[in-house]
Amino acid sequence: MRVYTYGNPVLRKKGQKVKNIDKKLEKIIKEMFFTMQHTKPQGVGLAATQVGVPLLFFVYKIENEEGVVINPEILERKGKNLFEEGCLSVPGVYAKVERPEIIIVRYYDTNGKKHEEEVKDFKARVFQHEIDHLNGVIFTDYVTNIDDFFVEEGYTLPEGIIRRFMKK
């Protein structure tokens, strides 16, 4: 399964609501978990839109907890937290992003059960990052100064990001 990288227009498309959970979707979910866990660097979340599936769901694995979040909606945001983020679609590039520390999110699981959950700290960051992807937003969109990016050795800052800052 291919993870699309920065600059590919598929990353800017908004996903559509998942209407039913069938064998085809279950197969995509399994492939997404495998892909997320076998990339370098390894991911903790992967949105369907990042792999070219135009639907509103993502998978995550944070330490010993993993899950599938379908048709998520953020109902409430509390607090603020500045923390470094990276992304499988912008490999080797990191930047500090300010996000709410706590969110209340409504979503469905693969059994079609509705959840309303308060999510905190790193898990809240992962959920917000992936929900952004489902809406065509990439974490780099929040960065206002090119010098705030950290690029790991062996990687480069994507041309599109460089051009964005050259316009300013």
C-alpha positions as CSV (number, residue, x, y, z in Angstrom):
1,M,0.0,0.0,0.0
2,R,1.4,3.4,-1.0
3,V,1.5,6.4,1.3
4,Y,1.2,9.5,-0.8
5,T,3.7,12.2,0.0
6,Y,3.6,16.0,0.2
7,G,2.7,17.6,-3.1
8,N,0.4,14.9,-4.3
9,P,-3.1,16.4,-4.8
10,V,-4.8,13.4,-3.2
11,L,-3.6,14.7,0.2
12,R,-5.7,17.9,-0.2
13,K,-8.9,16.1,-1.0
14,K,-11.6,15.7,1.8
15,G,-12.8,12.3,2.5
16,Q,-16.4,11.1,2.2
17,K,-18.4,9.6,5.0
18,V,-18.1,5.8,5.4
19,K,-21.6,4.4,4.8
20,N,-21.0,0.7,5.5
21,I,-18.3,-1.5,6.8
22,D,-17.8,-4.4,4.4
23,K,-15.1,-7.0,3.7
24,K,-13.4,-4.6,1.2
25,L,-13.1,-1.9,3.9
26,E,-11.8,-4.4,6.5
27,K,-9.1,-5.5,4.0
28,I,-8.0,-1.8,3.5
29,I,-7.9,-1.3,7.3
30,K,-5.6,-4.4,7.7
31,E,-3.4,-3.1,4.9
32,M,-3.3,0.4,6.5
33,F,-2.2,-1.1,9.9
34,F,0.6,-3.1,8.2
35,T,1.7,-0.1,6.1
36,M,1.7,2.3,9.2
37,Q,3.8,-0.1,11.2
38,H,6.3,-1.1,8.5
39,T,7.3,2.4,7.3
40,K,10.5,4.2,8.2
41,P,10.0,6.1,10.5
42,Q,7.2,4.0,11.9
43,G,3.8,5.8,12.1
44,V,1.3,6.0,15.0
45,G,-1.6,7.0,12.8
46,L,-2.6,6.7,9.1
47,A,-5.6,8.4,7.5
48,A,-7.4,6.7,4.6
49,T,-6.8,9.8,2.4
50,Q,-3.0,9.4,2.8
51,V,-3.3,6.0,0.9
52,G,-5.6,7.4,-1.7
53,V,-8.9,6.1,-0.2
54,P,-11.3,9.0,-0.2
55,L,-13.2,8.0,3.0
56,L,-13.4,9.4,6.5
57,F,-11.5,7.0,8.7
58,F,-8.1,6.4,10.2
59,V,-6.1,3.8,12.0
60,Y,-3.8,4.4,15.0
61,K,-1.5,2.4,17.3
62,I,-0.1,4.2,20.3
63,E,1.9,1.9,22.5
64,N,-0.4,-1.0,23.4
65,E,-3.6,0.7,22.1
66,E,-4.8,0.5,18.6
67,G,-8.0,1.3,16.9
68,V,-10.0,2.4,13.9
69,V,-11.9,5.7,14.0
70,I,-14.7,6.1,11.4
71,N,-16.5,9.3,10.5
72,P,-14.9,11.3,13.4
73,E,-16.1,14.7,14.5
74,I,-14.4,16.9,17.1
75,L,-17.1,18.3,19.3
76,E,-15.0,20.2,21.8
77,R,-11.4,21.5,22.2
78,K,-9.7,22.4,25.5
79,G,-6.3,23.8,26.4
80,K,-3.3,24.2,24.3
81,N,-0.1,22.1,23.8
82,L,2.9,22.8,21.7
83,F,4.6,19.5,20.5
84,E,6.8,18.2,17.7
85,E,4.9,16.4,14.9
86,G,6.0,14.4,11.9
87,C,4.0,12.7,9.2
88,L,4.3,9.6,7.0
89,S,3.3,11.9,4.0
90,V,6.2,14.3,4.8
91,P,8.9,11.8,5.8
92,G,11.9,13.1,7.8
93,V,10.4,16.5,8.4
94,Y,9.3,17.7,11.8
95,A,7.9,20.9,13.4
96,K,6.3,22.0,16.6
97,V,2.5,22.4,16.2
98,E,0.2,24.0,18.7
99,R,-3.0,22.0,19.2
100,P,-5.7,21.6,21.9
101,E,-4.5,19.3,24.6
102,I,-7.9,17.7,25.1
103,I,-10.7,17.0,22.6
104,I,-14.1,15.4,22.8
105,V,-14.6,13.3,19.7
106,R,-17.5,11.4,18.3
107,Y,-16.8,8.5,15.9
108,Y,-17.8,4.9,15.0
109,D,-15.8,1.7,15.3
110,T,-15.7,-1.2,12.8
111,N,-18.8,-2.7,14.5
112,G,-20.8,0.4,13.7
113,K,-20.9,1.3,17.4
114,K,-20.9,5.1,18.2
115,H,-18.4,6.4,20.6
116,E,-18.1,9.8,22.3
117,E,-14.8,10.1,24.0
118,E,-12.6,12.6,25.8
119,V,-9.1,12.2,24.3
120,K,-6.0,13.7,26.0
121,D,-2.4,14.5,25.4
122,F,-0.5,12.5,22.7
123,K,-3.6,10.5,21.7
124,A,-5.5,13.8,21.2
125,R,-2.7,15.1,19.0
126,V,-2.7,11.9,16.9
127,F,-6.5,12.1,16.5
128,Q,-6.3,15.8,15.5
129,H,-3.5,15.2,13.0
130,E,-5.4,12.3,11.3
131,I,-8.7,14.2,11.3
132,D,-6.8,17.0,9.6
133,H,-5.7,14.6,6.9
134,L,-9.3,13.5,6.3
135,N,-10.1,17.2,5.7
136,G,-7.1,17.8,3.3
137,V,-4.9,19.6,5.9
138,I,-1.3,18.7,6.6
139,F,0.6,19.5,9.8
140,T,3.0,21.7,7.8
141,D,0.1,24.1,7.1
142,Y,0.3,25.3,10.8
143,V,4.0,26.2,10.5
144,T,4.5,30.0,9.9
145,N,8.3,30.1,9.7
146,I,10.4,27.9,7.5
147,D,13.1,27.9,10.2
148,D,10.8,26.1,12.5
149,F,11.1,22.9,10.4
150,F,13.6,20.2,11.5
151,V,14.7,17.9,8.6
152,E,16.3,14.6,9.4
153,E,19.5,13.7,7.7
154,G,18.9,12.0,4.4
155,Y,15.6,13.9,3.8
156,T,14.8,17.2,2.3
157,L,12.1,19.8,2.8
158,P,9.5,19.4,0.0
159,E,9.7,22.0,-2.8
160,G,6.1,22.9,-2.2
161,I,6.8,24.0,1.4
162,I,9.9,26.0,0.3
163,R,7.8,27.7,-2.4
164,R,5.1,28.6,0.1
165,F,7.6,30.5,2.3
166,M,9.3,32.2,-0.7
167,K,6.0,33.9,-1.5
168,K,6.0,35.7,1.9
